[in-house]
Amino acid sequence: MAEHEPLLVNMDATGVMEIRLNRPEALNAFNKRIGFGILAAIRSAQDTARAIIVTGGDRAFSAGADIQDSGDGISSNGPLDEMNEIIYELAHSRVPSIAAVAGPAVGVGVSLALACDYVVMAKSSFFMLAFTPIGLMPDGGSTATIAASAGRLRAMRMALTAERVHGPLALEWGLASELVEEGSPLERAHEVAARFAAGAPLALAATRAAITAATLPNLRAVLDHETVNQTRLLATEDVREGVAAFGEKRTPNFQGR
C-alpha cells in the first residue's frame, strides 16, 4: 500500500480486504477519488474476498463530504452519485463487511459505516448527521439505514438536531454492534473479519442478503429520493448561507429560499 494515497486497499492471505480512508489532514473527508476507489474495491471483493473492513484509522472515520474537493463545489451533488453506488453495493454485497469507527463519523461517514454489516466503535467516537445546520438533508441512504437500525424517532432526532451520538448511545440505539476501548476498533474489526473469513461463505451471503431484504427493501428508491431532494437543496440560497455561516462561525440566517 502506498502511504501517500488517499485510499489504501490491502488483502491479506485469509481473504480479508481492508479499505482505509487515508486523508488524515482532512479527517478522511470524502471526495470523488476516494469514492471511485472504494467502489472499485467493493466490486473486486465480490470475487476475491471473504470479508471487508472499512476504516479511517485511529483519528477519524470520516468527516463527511469534502465540499472544497467534491468536483463542482457546493452547487453540485459532488461525490453523491459515487456514494450512492457504494452504499447500495456494500449493502447488497455477498461478502460480509465490518466498519471500524474511531473518532468522528459525520455525514456520508455515517452512511458508509451503517451500510456495513457489523460496526465496531471506540467509546469516544460518534455519529453525526451534520446536514440541516447548513441547509441540507441526510443522504447516502442514511435516512433508511438509521431508521432500520435505531427506529424512526431516533433517526428523526439525529437528522433534525444534528447532535453527536457517541459510542455508548450508538450501541444502545442499535447503531453499533459493539464498543471497544480507545485505539482498538480496527484490531477488533480484524478479529471479527477473521471469523467471517473462516466461516461458510454461502451461508453468510444468504444470511446477510435475507436480513438486508427484510430491513432495507427499498434502499434504491431511498437513495434516488435523497439525491433528487439533496440536489434541489444544493441550489438554494439557504445552503449558500449555511455554508458561509459555518465558515464564519456564526448563526445562519435562513430565509427558506
Secondary structure as a PSIPRED ss2 file (coil, helix, strand):
# PSIPRED VFORMAT (PSIPRED V4.0)

   1 M C   1.000  0.000  0.000
   2 A C   1.000  0.000  0.000
   3 E C   1.000  0.000  0.000
   4 H C   1.000  0.000  0.000
   5 E C   1.000  0.000  0.000
   6 P C   1.000  0.000  0.000
   7 L E   0.000  0.000  1.000
   8 L E   0.000  0.000  1.000
   9 V E   0.000  0.000  1.000
  10 N E   0.000  0.000  1.000
  11 M E   0.000  0.000  1.000
  12 D C   1.000  0.000  0.000
  13 A C   1.000  0.000  0.000
  14 T C   1.000  0.000  0.000
  15 G C   1.000  0.000  0.000
  16 V E   0.000  0.000  1.000
  17 M E   0.000  0.000  1.000
  18 E E   0.000  0.000  1.000
  19 I E   0.000  0.000  1.000
  20 R E   0.000  0.000  1.000
  21 L E   0.000  0.000  1.000
  22 N C   1.000  0.000  0.000
  23 R C   1.000  0.000  0.000
  24 P H   0.000  1.000  0.000
  25 E H   0.000  1.000  0.000
  26 A H   0.000  1.000  0.000
  27 L C   1.000  0.000  0.000
  28 N C   1.000  0.000  0.000
  29 A C   1.000  0.000  0.000
  30 F E   0.000  0.000  1.000
  31 N C   1.000  0.000  0.000
  32 K H   0.000  1.000  0.000
  33 R H   0.000  1.000  0.000
  34 I H   0.000  1.000  0.000
  35 G H   0.000  1.000  0.000
  36 F H   0.000  1.000  0.000
  37 G H   0.000  1.000  0.000
  38 I H   0.000  1.000  0.000
  39 L H   0.000  1.000  0.000
  40 A H   0.000  1.000  0.000
  41 A H   0.000  1.000  0.000
  42 I H   0.000  1.000  0.000
  43 R H   0.000  1.000  0.000
  44 S H   0.000  1.000  0.000
  45 A H   0.000  1.000  0.000
  46 Q H   0.000  1.000  0.000
  47 D H   0.000  1.000  0.000
  48 T H   0.000  1.000  0.000
  49 A C   1.000  0.000  0.000
  50 R C   1.000  0.000  0.000
  51 A E   0.000  0.000  1.000
  52 I E   0.000  0.000  1.000
  53 I E   0.000  0.000  1.000
  54 V E   0.000  0.000  1.000
  55 T E   0.000  0.000  1.000
  56 G C   1.000  0.000  0.000
  57 G C   1.000  0.000  0.000
  58 D C   1.000  0.000  0.000
  59 R C   1.000  0.000  0.000
  60 A C   1.000  0.000  0.000
  61 F C   1.000  0.000  0.000
  62 S E   0.000  0.000  1.000
  63 A C   1.000  0.000  0.000
  64 G C   1.000  0.000  0.000
  65 A E   0.000  0.000  1.000
  66 D C   1.000  0.000  0.000
  67 I H   0.000  1.000  0.000
  68 Q H   0.000  1.000  0.000
  69 D H   0.000  1.000  0.000
  70 S C   1.000  0.000  0.000
  71 G C   1.000  0.000  0.000
  72 D C   1.000  0.000  0.000
  73 G H   0.000  1.000  0.000
  74 I H   0.000  1.000  0.000
  75 S H   0.000  1.000  0.000
  76 S C   1.000  0.000  0.000
  77 N C   1.000  0.000  0.000
  78 G C   1.000  0.000  0.000
  79 P C   1.000  0.000  0.000
  80 L H   0.000  1.000  0.000
  81 D H   0.000  1.000  0.000
  82 E H   0.000  1.000  0.000
  83 M H   0.000  1.000  0.000
  84 N H   0.000  1.000  0.000
  85 E H   0.000  1.000  0.000
  86 I H   0.000  1.000  0.000
  87 I H   0.000  1.000  0.000
  88 Y H   0.000  1.000  0.000
  89 E H   0.000  1.000  0.000
  90 L H   0.000  1.000  0.000
  91 A H   0.000  1.000  0.000
  92 H C   1.000  0.000  0.000
  93 S C   1.000  0.000  0.000
  94 R C   1.000  0.000  0.000
  95 V C   1.000  0.000  0.000
  96 P C   1.000  0.000  0.000
  97 S E   0.000  0.000  1.000
  98 I E   0.000  0.000  1.000
  99 A E   0.000  0.000  1.000
 100 A E   0.000  0.000  1.000
 101 V E   0.000  0.000  1.000
 102 A C   1.000  0.000  0.000
 103 G C   1.000  0.000  0.000
 104 P E   0.000  0.000  1.000
 105 A E   0.000  0.000  1.000
 106 V E   0.000  0.000  1.000
 107 G C   1.000  0.000  0.000
 108 V H   0.000  1.000  0.000
 109 G H   0.000  1.000  0.000
 110 V H   0.000  1.000  0.000
 111 S H   0.000  1.000  0.000
 112 L H   0.000  1.000  0.000
 113 A H   0.000  1.000  0.000
 114 L H   0.000  1.000  0.000
 115 A C   1.000  0.000  0.000
 116 C C   1.000  0.000  0.000
 117 D C   1.000  0.000  0.000
 118 Y E   0.000  0.000  1.000
 119 V E   0.000  0.000  1.000
 120 V E   0.000  0.000  1.000
 121 M E   0.000  0.000  1.000
 122 A E   0.000  0.000  1.000
 123 K C   1.000  0.000  0.000
 124 S C   1.000  0.000  0.000
 125 S C   1.000  0.000  0.000
 126 F E   0.000  0.000  1.000
 127 F E   0.000  0.000  1.000
 128 M E   0.000  0.000  1.000
 129 L C   1.000  0.000  0.000
 130 A C   1.000  0.000  0.000
 131 F C   1.000  0.000  0.000
 132 T H   0.000  1.000  0.000
 133 P H   0.000  1.000  0.000
 134 I H   0.000  1.000  0.000
 135 G C   1.000  0.000  0.000
 136 L C   1.000  0.000  0.000
 137 M C   1.000  0.000  0.000
 138 P C   1.000  0.000  0.000
 139 D C   1.000  0.000  0.000
 140 G C   1.000  0.000  0.000
 141 G C   1.000  0.000  0.000
 142 S H   0.000  1.000  0.000
 143 T H   0.000  1.000  0.000
 144 A H   0.000  1.000  0.000
 145 T H   0.000  1.000  0.000
 146 I H   0.000  1.000  0.000
 147 A H   0.000  1.000  0.000
 148 A H   0.000  1.000  0.000
 149 S H   0.000  1.000  0.000
 150 A H   0.000  1.000  0.000
 151 G C   1.000  0.000  0.000
 152 R H   0.000  1.000  0.000
 153 L H   0.000  1.000  0.000
 154 R H   0.000  1.000  0.000
 155 A H   0.000  1.000  0.000
 156 M H   0.000  1.000  0.000
 157 R H   0.000  1.000  0.000
 158 M H   0.000  1.000  0.000
 159 A H   0.000  1.000  0.000
 160 L H   0.000  1.000  0.000
 161 T H   0.000  1.000  0.000
 162 A C   1.000  0.000  0.000
 163 E C   1.000  0.000  0.000
 164 R C   1.000  0.000  0.000
 165 V E   0.000  0.000  1.000
 166 H E   0.000  0.000  1.000
 167 G H   0.000  1.000  0.000
 168 P H   0.000  1.000  0.000
 169 L H   0.000  1.000  0.000
 170 A H   0.000  1.000  0.000
 171 L H   0.000  1.000  0.000
 172 E H   0.000  1.000  0.000
 173 W H   0.000  1.000  0.000
 174 G C   1.000  0.000  0.000
 175 L C   1.000  0.000  0.000
 176 A C   1.000  0.000  0.000
 177 S C   1.000  0.000  0.000
 178 E E   0.000  0.000  1.000
 179 L E   0.000  0.000  1.000
 180 V E   0.000  0.000  1.000
 181 E C   1.000  0.000  0.000
 182 E C   1.000  0.000  0.000
 183 G C   1.000  0.000  0.000
 184 S C   1.000  0.000  0.000
 185 P H   0.000  1.000  0.000
 186 L H   0.000  1.000  0.000
 187 E H   0.000  1.000  0.000
 188 R H   0.000  1.000  0.000
 189 A H   0.000  1.000  0.000
 190 H H   0.000  1.000  0.000
 191 E H   0.000  1.000  0.000
 192 V H   0.000  1.000  0.000
 193 A H   0.000  1.000  0.000
 194 A H   0.000  1.000  0.000
 195 R H   0.000  1.000  0.000
 196 F H   0.000  1.000  0.000
 197 A H   0.000  1.000  0.000
 198 A C   1.000  0.000  0.000
 199 G C   1.000  0.000  0.000
 200 A C   1.000  0.000  0.000
 201 P H   0.000  1.000  0.000
 202 L H   0.000  1.000  0.000
 203 A H   0.000  1.000  0.000
 204 L H   0.000  1.000  0.000
 205 A H   0.000  1.000  0.000
 206 A H   0.000  1.000  0.000
 207 T H   0.000  1.000  0.000
 208 R H   0.000  1.000  0.000
 209 A H   0.000  1.000  0.000
 210 A H   0.000  1.000  0.000
 211 I H   0.000  1.000  0.000
 212 T H   0.000  1.000  0.000
 213 A H   0.000  1.000  0.000
 214 A H   0.000  1.000  0.000
 215 T H   0.000  1.000  0.000
 216 L C   1.000  0.000  0.000
 217 P C   1.000  0.000  0.000
 218 N C   1.000  0.000  0.000
 219 L H   0.000  1.000  0.000
 220 R H   0.000  1.000  0.000
 221 A H   0.000  1.000  0.000
 222 V H   0.000  1.000  0.000
 223 L H   0.000  1.000  0.000
 224 D H   0.000  1.000  0.000
 225 H H   0.000  1.000  0.000
 226 E H   0.000  1.000  0.000
 227 T H   0.000  1.000  0.000
 228 V H   0.000  1.000  0.000
 229 N H   0.000  1.000  0.000
 230 Q H   0.000  1.000  0.000
 231 T H   0.000  1.000  0.000
 232 R H   0.000  1.000  0.000
 233 L H   0.000  1.000  0.000
 234 L H   0.000  1.000  0.000
 235 A C   1.000  0.000  0.000
 236 T C   1.000  0.000  0.000
 237 E H   0.000  1.000  0.000
 238 D H   0.000  1.000  0.000
 239 V H   0.000  1.000  0.000
 240 R H   0.000  1.000  0.000
 241 E H   0.000  1.000  0.000
 242 G H   0.000  1.000  0.000
 243 V H   0.000  1.000  0.000
 244 A H   0.000  1.000  0.000
 245 A H   0.000  1.000  0.000
 246 F H   0.000  1.000  0.000
 247 G H   0.000  1.000  0.000
 248 E H   0.000  1.000  0.000
 249 K C   1.000  0.000  0.000
 250 R C   1.000  0.000  0.000
 251 T C   1.000  0.000  0.000
 252 P C   1.000  0.000  0.000
 253 N C   1.000  0.000  0.000
 254 F C   1.000  0.000  0.000
 255 Q C   1.000  0.000  0.000
 256 G C   1.000  0.000  0.000
 257 R C   1.000  0.000  0.000
